[in-house]
Amino acid sequence: MADVQFTRQLATIVSVDAVGFSRLMGQNADVAVAAFETRAAIIRETCRSHGGEIFGAAGDSFMAEFGLPARALLAALAFQKRIVELNAATPESGRMAFRAGINTGDVIVRDLNRYGDDVNIAARLQESAPESGIVISETTFNHVQRLSIARCRDMGEKRFKNILYPVRSYLVLSAEADSASAGEESTAQPRVPTMPLGALPAGPPAVAVLPFRAAGSGAEAEAMADGLAEDIIIGLSNARWLPVIARSSSFQFRDAALSDATAGLALGARYVVSGTVSLTGPTIRVRAMLEDAVEANTIWAGTFDADVEGIPSIPDEIGGEIVIALAKEVDRVEQERSFRLPVESMDTWQLIRRGRWHMGRRTHDDTEMALGFFERALDRSPNSTSALNELAWWYFWRSWLRFGQPHDYEADLVQVVAYARKALAIDPHDARPHCHLGIADIMRGRPGSALKHLDMALAINPSFSFAHSAKGSAHNLLGEAAKAIPSHLQAEKLSPFDLYRFHNLGELAAAYAFTGDFGASADAAKASLELSPAYWYSGLIRVGSLFRAGREAEAAAELNAFRLRHPHFRMRRAELVPYVDPASNRFLIGNFRAAEEQLALAVQR
């Protein structure tokens, strides 16, 4: 259960500073100020277009806050690229470079300012960055390392002034080489010219999955390529909110002398999925790519490897991972595209995308704005299952935040059930409302009933990572930790860079603890805290598990960190976690208190 404080939030901070500003000021103040303002405008514009909010301007430096680490890194890469190009076209006397540091962590919000160690760490990382470079913290790296945004070089741990713990940092390298490699197959054919946004029908954009190519020869690879593309079509269709071109149409473009983007436009699809399957010795390699057919650019590319012995499970495993990645990327791009339009002219689909963007920021103000967009979407289309499901999730999220606090979280759960049941009445084959009914039952302490809903959700959409995670939580609450672990591991596999992954890892840590595997529990809790350092549940479990594993020195350090992070923590919060058997609560609490008592005695001795 998360910390209920809207004045404290998980955020990604980008700290930006001009290089050589004072030197240029000394040479020619007018030129220096003009150079700074031109480049600062580029940075502000780029950050805002990627969902960032500027704050903390002081002299030749300022900061930006982002809800998603990936967007923060994409923004920094974009503005550094534009500034490098501008400097190359500017006489040397007027050039000005910038450094950037990025950190993800817990920040305190007060009016337009942001405070806390994690803000200060971003500034220290910026100071360590080279000219025109970007340095990110390990916390940010853990969020973006699987996204193929850029390559990073480990710079090791550093100690910064007034920061209690050392910080591991990574230098972000140019993404040009990776991008060229990822787009190698599609750029071999002529690209379609950029087309206006009105070139395709309004409303939800369609996705076309083209036949995957079998690299080399062999019937086995060709059959695998076709099967994988078909499974991706089915998986994306199960997501319900995204129109997918039928296989009978998209497979007409097998071996056609057209670029993938041209094929997409011919099919009436904005987004095109293509890829290759290759068999090399004992390894199967699948490469998949998502392109925007209208703007003629590559949005995402990924590579997936598996053993030949696992051929029967390839569609379920790799196909599921690709489906999750593709759906998230289309959602992300559509959220950003919604900012190009005034609210008055948005259709239902665009209102929902804008609401999802605000929801992803997880601040109090953004959450309230998200509710407004979802309600407007439902007013416009009363039978929109997407709007109903987003509203169900919105009320669940607020209920989860209010759990154990003096708020009526039960009233929010009533809303969750009402919206989910209406969505289910409109479309009984949509996995989302089944999942929402399941998580509402979890919050109400009815995990047995929750499992029935979650099993139904997974029968409809086996790649629904959140349903896997929720199913693990239900088994945990029932005292069935051994059954919970596979569900949490499957959620990890299907959505390894999920914004809420810290919660799934915390639940996995609890399950490992209940089975007596305290080493694995401590490691899972550590991974959770690397993504959300202020998540008290994972912190409590890690202290107890380290102690039970006999790693007392680590337990002492973690206990100290826990007390610093949560100086006013009350154990009542752990007692309220809705385990069916209160002995489960006592078990986790007992591990933590045993660590406290033994470590206190060790200090006295």
C-alpha positions in Angstrom: 0.0 0.0 0.0 1.5 3.3 -1.1 2.2 6.5 0.8 -0.9 8.7 0.8 0.5 12.2 0.3 -0.3 14.2 -2.7 2.4 16.7 -1.7 5.0 14.0 -2.2 5.3 12.2 -5.6 7.5 10.0 -7.7 8.9 12.1 -10.5 11.8 12.3 -12.8 13.9 15.5 -12.6 16.0 16.9 -15.4 18.6 19.4 -14.4 20.0 21.6 -17.2 22.9 24.1 -17.1 24.8 26.1 -19.7 28.5 25.4 -20.3 30.8 28.5 -20.6 28.1 31.1 -19.9 30.3 33.2 -17.6 33.1 33.1 -20.2 30.8 34.3 -23.0 29.4 37.0 -20.7 32.9 38.3 -20.1 33.6 38.5 -23.8 30.2 39.9 -25.0 27.2 40.0 -22.7 24.7 40.7 -25.4 25.9 37.7 -27.5 25.9 35.5 -24.4 22.4 36.3 -23.3 21.0 36.0 -26.9 22.7 32.6 -27.2 21.4 31.4 -23.9 17.8 32.5 -24.5 17.7 30.9 -28.0 18.9 27.5 -26.6 16.8 27.8 -23.4 13.7 28.3 -25.6 14.6 25.1 -27.4 15.0 23.2 -24.1 11.7 24.5 -22.7 9.8 23.8 -25.9 11.2 20.3 -26.1 10.5 19.4 -22.5 6.9 20.7 -22.7 6.3 18.7 -25.9 7.4 15.6 -24.1 5.2 16.2 -21.1 7.7 18.1 -18.8 7.1 21.0 -16.6 9.8 23.7 -16.1 10.7 24.9 -12.6 13.6 26.2 -10.6 15.1 28.7 -13.1 18.2 30.4 -11.7 20.7 32.2 -13.8 21.9 29.9 -16.6 20.3 26.8 -15.2 16.8 25.4 -14.7 15.0 22.1 -14.1 12.1 20.2 -15.6 9.8 17.6 -13.9 8.4 14.5 -15.8 6.0 11.8 -14.8 7.8 9.1 -16.9 11.5 8.6 -16.9 11.5 7.6 -20.6 9.9 10.9 -21.6 12.5 12.8 -19.6 15.4 11.0 -21.4 13.7 11.3 -24.8 13.4 15.1 -24.2 17.0 15.4 -23.1 18.2 13.5 -26.2 16.0 15.7 -28.4 17.1 19.1 -27.1 20.8 18.2 -26.9 20.6 17.1 -30.6 18.9 20.3 -31.6 21.4 22.4 -29.7 24.4 20.5 -31.2 23.0 21.2 -34.7 22.4 24.9 -33.8 26.0 25.3 -32.5 27.4 23.6 -35.6 25.7 26.3 -37.7 26.8 29.2 -35.4 30.1 31.1 -35.4 32.4 29.8 -32.6 32.1 33.1 -30.6 28.3 32.5 -30.3 28.2 28.8 -29.5 26.8 27.6 -26.2 26.5 23.9 -25.1 24.5 22.5 -22.2 24.8 19.7 -19.7 21.9 17.6 -18.3 21.5 15.3 -15.3 18.4 13.1 -14.8 17.2 11.4 -11.6 14.0 9.6 -10.7 12.8 9.6 -7.1 10.6 11.0 -4.4 10.0 14.8 -4.5 8.1 17.2 -2.3 5.8 19.5 -4.1 5.1 23.0 -2.9 3.4 25.5 -5.3 5.7 25.6 -8.4 8.8 24.3 -6.7 10.2 20.8 -6.1 12.3 19.8 -3.1 14.2 16.8 -1.7 17.4 14.8 -2.1 16.3 13.4 -5.4 16.1 16.9 -6.9 19.6 17.7 -5.6 20.9 14.5 -7.0 19.7 15.5 -10.5 21.7 18.8 -10.1 24.8 16.9 -9.0 24.6 14.5 -11.9 24.3 17.5 -14.3 27.6 18.8 -12.9 29.3 15.5 -13.7 28.1 15.4 -17.3 30.4 16.3 -20.2 29.7 19.2 -22.5 26.5 18.4 -24.6 26.2 15.2 -22.5 23.6 13.6 -20.3 24.2 11.6 -17.1 21.4 9.6 -15.5 21.1 8.0 -12.0 20.8 4.3 -11.5 17.1 4.8 -10.5 16.4 6.3 -13.9 18.5 3.7 -15.7 16.4 0.9 -14.1 13.3 2.5 -15.6 14.6 3.0 -19.2 17.3 0.3 -19.7 14.8 -2.1 -21.5 13.3 0.6 -23.8 16.0 0.8 -26.5 16.1 4.6 -26.2 19.9 4.9 -26.0 23.0 3.1 -24.9 24.5 3.9 -21.5 28.0 3.5 -20.0 28.3 2.7 -16.2 30.2 5.4 -14.5 30.3 3.7 -11.1 29.2 5.1 -7.7 30.0 8.7 -6.7 29.6 10.6 -3.5 28.0 14.0 -3.7 28.0 16.8 -1.2 25.1 16.7 1.3 23.8 13.4 -0.2 23.7 10.6 2.4 24.3 7.6 0.1 26.6 7.2 -3.0 24.8 7.4 -6.3 25.6 5.1 -9.2 25.4 7.0 -12.5 25.4 6.3 -16.3 26.6 8.3 -19.2 24.1 8.3 -22.0 25.8 7.6 -25.3 24.5 8.7 -28.7 21.5 6.7 -29.9 22.3 7.3 -33.6 24.1 4.0 -34.1 21.3 2.0 -32.4 18.6 3.8 -34.3 20.3 3.1 -37.6 20.7 -0.6 -36.7 17.1 -0.9 -35.6 15.8 0.7 -38.8 18.1 -1.2 -41.1 15.4 -3.4 -42.7 12.8 -0.7 -43.3 15.2 1.9 -44.7 16.3 -0.5 -47.5 13.2 0.6 -49.4 12.1 4.1 -50.4 10.3 5.9 -47.6 6.8 7.4 -48.2 6.7 11.2 -47.9 5.4 12.7 -44.7 1.6 13.2 -45.0 -0.8 15.6 -43.2 -2.6 14.4 -40.1 -5.9 14.4 -41.9 -4.7 11.8 -44.4 -6.3 9.0 -42.3 -9.8 8.9 -40.7 -10.4 10.5 -37.3 -10.8 8.4 -34.2 -8.7 5.6 -32.9 -5.7 4.9 -35.2 -5.6 1.4 -36.8 -2.5 -0.9 -36.5 -1.5 -3.2 -39.4 0.8 -6.2 -38.6 2.6 -7.2 -41.8 3.9 -10.7 -42.3 7.2 -11.2 -40.5 10.1 -12.1 -42.7 12.1 -15.3 -42.3 15.8 -14.4 -42.4 17.5 -17.1 -44.5 15.6 -20.1 -45.8 13.7 -22.9 -44.2 10.1 -23.8 -43.7 10.5 -23.9 -40.0 11.5 -20.2 -39.8 8.8 -19.2 -42.3 6.1 -21.0 -40.3 7.4 -19.3 -37.1 7.4 -15.9 -38.7 3.8 -16.3 -39.9 2.7 -17.7 -36.6 4.3 -14.9 -34.6 2.6 -12.2 -36.7 -0.7 -13.9 -36.3 -0.3 -14.1 -32.5 0.5 -10.4 -32.4 -2.6 -9.6 -34.3 -4.7 -11.6 -31.9 -2.9 -10.1 -28.9 -3.4 -6.5 -30.0 -7.0 -7.3 -30.8 -7.5 -8.6 -27.3 -6.4 -5.2 -25.9 -9.8 -3.9 -27.3 -9.0 -0.2 -27.4 -6.9 -0.5 -30.6 -8.4 -1.3 -34.0 -6.2 -3.9 -35.8 -6.3 -4.6 -39.5 -7.4 -8.2 -40.2 -4.8 -10.8 -41.1 -6.5 -11.5 -44.4 -5.8 -7.9 -45.5 -2.4 -7.2 -44.0 -1.0 -10.6 -45.3 -1.7 -9.5 -48.8 1.4 -7.4 -48.6 3.8 -10.4 -48.2 6.9 -9.7 -50.4 5.3 -6.7 -51.9 7.6 -4.1 -53.5 6.4 -1.4 -51.1 7.9 0.2 -48.0 6.2 -0.8 -44.8 4.9 2.7 -44.4 3.3 2.7 -47.8 1.7 -0.7 -47.1 0.3 0.7 -43.9 -1.3 3.7 -45.6 -2.7 1.4 -48.3 -4.4 -0.6 -45.5 -5.7 2.6 -43.8 -3.4 2.1 -40.8 -1.5 4.8 -39.0 0.9 2.3 -37.3 2.7 -0.6 -39.0 4.3 -3.6 -37.2 7.0 -5.5 -39.1 9.8 -7.8 -38.2 12.1 -10.8 -38.9 12.6 -14.2 -37.4 16.0 -15.9 -37.7 17.3 -19.4 -36.6 21.0 -19.4 -35.8 22.2 -22.6 -34.3 20.5 -23.1 -30.9 19.0 -19.5 -30.9 15.8 -18.0 -32.3 16.1 -14.2 -32.7 13.0 -12.1 -33.3 13.3 -8.5 -34.3 10.1 -6.3 -34.3 9.6 -2.7 -35.2 6.7 -0.2 -35.0 6.5 2.6 -37.5 4.2 5.7 -37.9 3.1 5.4 -41.5 1.9 9.0 -41.7 5.0 10.6 -40.4 7.4 8.0 -41.8 9.5 7.3 -38.7 10.4 4.4 -36.5 8.8 4.7 -33.0 10.1 1.5 -31.4 12.3 -1.5 -32.2 13.1 -4.5 -30.0 15.1 -7.7 -30.2 14.0 -10.9 -28.5 16.0 -14.2 -28.2 15.0 -17.7 -27.2 16.3 -21.3 -27.3 15.3 -23.5 -30.3 14.1 -26.1 -27.7 11.4 -23.6 -26.7 9.8 -23.2 -30.2 6.3 -24.4 -29.1 6.2 -21.6 -26.5 7.6 -18.8 -28.6 4.3 -17.3 -29.7 3.1 -17.1 -26.1 6.3 -15.8 -24.6 7.9 -13.5 -27.2 4.6 -12.7 -28.8 3.2 -11.6 -25.5 6.2 -9.4 -24.8 5.9 -7.7 -28.2 2.2 -7.1 -27.8 2.7 -5.3 -24.5 5.5 -3.2 -25.9 3.6 -2.2 -29.0 0.4 -1.3 -27.1 2.3 0.9 -24.7 4.2 2.7 -27.5 1.0 3.4 -29.5 -0.6 4.7 -26.3 2.4 6.9 -25.5 2.5 8.4 -29.0 -1.2 9.0 -29.1 -1.1 10.7 -25.7 1.5 13.1 -27.0 -0.3 13.7 -30.2 -3.4 14.8 -28.3 -1.6 18.0 -27.2 -1.6 19.3 -30.8 -5.4 19.8 -30.6 -7.6 22.1 -28.5 -9.8 20.3 -26.0 -13.0 21.5 -27.8 -12.1 19.7 -31.0 -11.0 16.4 -29.4 -13.0 13.3 -30.1 -13.6 10.5 -27.5 -10.4 8.7 -28.3 -8.2 11.8 -28.0 -9.9 12.9 -24.7 -9.0 9.5 -23.3 -5.4 9.7 -24.5 -5.0 13.1 -22.9 -6.5 11.8 -19.6 -4.1 8.9 -19.6 -1.2 11.2 -20.1 -2.2 13.2 -17.0 -2.9 10.0 -15.1 0.6 8.8 -15.7 2.1 11.9 -14.0 0.4 10.8 -10.7 0.2 14.3 -9.1 -2.9 15.5 -7.4 -3.6 18.2 -10.0 -2.9 15.9 -12.9 -5.1 13.2 -11.5 -8.0 15.6 -11.1 -7.4 16.8 -14.7 -7.4 13.2 -15.9 -10.9 12.6 -14.3 -12.2 15.6 -16.2 -11.0 14.3 -19.5 -12.4 10.8 -18.8 -15.8 12.2 -17.8 -15.9 14.5 -20.9 -15.1 11.4 -23.0 -18.0 9.5 -21.4 -20.4 12.4 -21.9 -19.5 12.5 -25.5 -19.8 8.7 -26.0 -21.9 7.1 -23.1 -21.2 3.6 -24.4 -17.5 3.9 -24.8 -16.0 1.0 -23.0 -12.6 2.7 -23.0 -13.9 5.7 -21.1 -15.8 3.4 -18.7 -12.6 1.4 -18.0 -10.5 4.5 -17.5 -13.0 5.8 -15.0 -13.0 2.4 -13.2 -9.2 2.6 -13.0 -9.2 6.2 -11.8 -11.5 5.4 -8.9 -9.5 2.3 -8.0 -6.3 4.3 -8.0 -7.7 6.9 -5.6 -9.1 4.1 -3.4 -5.7 2.5 -3.3 -4.1 5.8 -2.3 -6.7 6.3 0.4 -6.5 2.8 1.9 -6.0 2.9 5.6 -6.5 6.7 5.8 -9.5 8.7 7.1 -11.2 8.8 3.7 -14.1 6.8 2.4 -12.1 4.6 0.0 -15.1 2.2 0.0 -17.2 4.7 -1.9 -14.5 4.8 -4.6 -14.7 1.0 -4.9 -18.4 1.2 -5.4 -17.7 3.5 -8.4 -15.1 1.0 -9.7 -17.6 -1.8 -9.7 -20.4 0.3 -11.3 -18.2 1.4 -14.2 -16.7 -2.0 -14.7 -20.1 -3.7 -14.8 -21.4 -1.2 -17.3 -18.4 -1.8 -19.5 -18.9 -5.6 -19.2 -22.5 -5.3 -20.2 -21.5 -3.5 -23.4 -18.6 -5.8 -24.2 -18.4 -9.1 -22.3 -15.2 -10.0 -24.1 -13.2 -7.1 -22.8 -10.6 -8.3 -20.2 -10.3 -4.9 -18.5 -13.6 -4.8 -16.6 -13.0 -8.3 -15.3 -9.7 -7.2 -14.0 -11.2 -4.1 -12.4 -13.8 -6.2 -10.6 -11.0 -8.5 -9.4 -8.8 -5.7 -7.9 -11.9 -4.2 -6.3 -12.4 -7.5 -4.5 -8.8 -7.5 -3.5 -9.2 -4.1 -1.8 -12.3 -5.4 -0.1 -10.5 -8.4 1.4 -12.1 -10.9 -0.9 -9.2 -12.5 -2.8 -11.0 -15.7 -3.5 -13.7 -13.9 -5.5 -11.0 -11.8 -7.1 -9.4 -14.8 -8.6 -12.5 -15.7 -10.5 -12.6 -12.3 -12.2 -8.8 -12.3 -12.9 -8.9 -15.8 -14.4 -11.6 -14.6 -16.7 -9.5 -11.5 -17.7 -6.5 -13.7 -18.5 -8.7 -16.2 -20.5 -9.6 -13.3 -22.7 -6.2 -11.7 -22.8 -3.3 -13.9 -21.7 -0.8 -11.0 -22.2 -2.6 -8.7 -19.7 0.3 -8.1 -17.3 -1.6 -6.2 -14.7 -4.1 -9.1 -14.4 -1.1 -11.5 -13.8 0.2 -9.1 -11.1 -3.2 -8.8 -9.4 -3.6 -12.6 -9.5 -0.3 -12.9 -7.7 -1.6 -10.5 -5.0 -4.8 -12.4 -4.6 -2.9 -15.7 -4.0 -0.6 -13.9 -1.6 -3.5 -12.6 0.4 -5.0 -16.1 0.5 -1.8 -17.5 2.0 -0.8 -19.2 -1.3 2.6 -17.6 -1.8 3.9 -20.5 -3.9 1.1 -19.8 -6.4 1.7 -16.1 -6.3 5.3 -16.2 -7.4 4.7 -17.4 -11.0 2.1 -14.8 -11.6 4.3 -12.0 -10.4 7.2 -13.3 -12.5 4.9 -13.5 -15.6 3.9 -9.8 -15.0 7.6 -9.0 -14.8 8.3 -10.7 -18.1 5.3 -9.2 -20.0 5.8 -5.6 -18.8 9.5 -5.2 -17.6 9.3 -1.4 -17.8 5.9 -0.7 -16.4 5.4 2.5 -14.4 3.8 0.5 -11.5 6.4 -2.3 -11.6 7.6 -1.3 -8.1 4.3 -2.6 -6.7 4.6 -5.9 -8.5 8.1 -6.4 -7.2 7.0 -5.6 -3.7 4.3 -8.2 -3.9 6.9 -10.7 -5.2 9.2 -9.9 -2.3 6.4 -10.7 0.1 5.7 -14.0 -1.7 9.3 -15.0 -1.5 9.4 -14.2 2.2 6.4 -16.3 2.9 8.0 -19.3 1.2 11.2 -18.8 3.3 13.4 -17.7 0.4 14.6 -14.6 2.2 17.5 -14.0 -0.1 15.2 -13.8 -3.1 12.8 -11.7 -1.1 15.5 -9.1 -0.2 16.6 -8.9 -3.9 13.0 -8.4 -5.2 12.4 -5.7 -2.5 15.7 -4.0 -3.5 14.6 -4.0 -7.2 11.3 -2.4 -6.1 13.0 0.3 -4.1 15.3 1.1 -7.0 12.2 2.1 -8.9 10.4 3.8 -6.0 12.7 4.5 -3.1 9.8 5.7 -0.9 7.7 2.6 -1.2 7.4 1.6 2.5 6.0 -1.9 2.0 9.1 -3.0 0.1 11.4 -1.3 2.6 9.8 -3.1 5.5 10.0 -6.5 3.8 13.7 -5.9 2.7 14.8 -5.1 6.3 13.1 -8.2 7.7 14.3 -10.5 4.9 17.9 -9.3 5.0 17.9 -10.1 8.7 16.3 -13.5 8.3 18.8 -14.3 5.6 21.7 -13.6 8.1 22.8 -10.5 6.2 22.8 -8.3 9.3 25.1 -5.6 8.1 22.9 -5.0 5.1 19.8 -5.1 7.3 21.3 -2.5 9.6 22.0 -0.1 6.6 18.5 -0.8 5.2 16.9 -0.1 8.5 18.7 3.2 8.8 17.5 4.1 5.3 13.9 3.1 6.2 13.9 5.3 9.2 15.3 8.3 7.3 12.7 7.8 4.5 9.7 7.2 6.9 10.4 9.1 10.2 6.7 9.0 11.2 5.9 5.4 10.1 3.3 3.6 12.1 3.1 -0.2 12.0 -0.7 0.1 11.8 -0.3 0.5 8.1 1.3 -3.0 7.8 -1.5 -4.4 10.0 -4.1 -3.1 7.5 -2.9 -5.0 4.5 -5.9 -7.3 3.8 -4.4 -10.8 4.3 -7.1 -13.4 5.0 -5.1 -14.7 7.9 -3.7 -12.0 10.2 -0.8 -14.3 10.9 0.6 -13.2 7.5 0.7 -9.6 8.7 2.3 -10.7 11.9 4.9 -12.6 10.0 6.1 -9.7 8.0 5.9 -7.3 10.9 7.7 -9.8 13.2 10.6 -10.1 10.7 11.0 -6.3 10.8 10.8 -6.0 14.6 13.2 -8.9 15.1 15.7 -7.0 13.0 15.1 -3.8 15.0 15.6 -5.6 18.3 18.6 -7.6 17.4 20.4 -4.7 15.7 19.6 -2.4 18.7 21.2 -5.0 21.0 24.2 -5.2 18.7 24.7 -1.4 18.9 24.5 -1.6 22.7 27.1 -4.3 22.9 
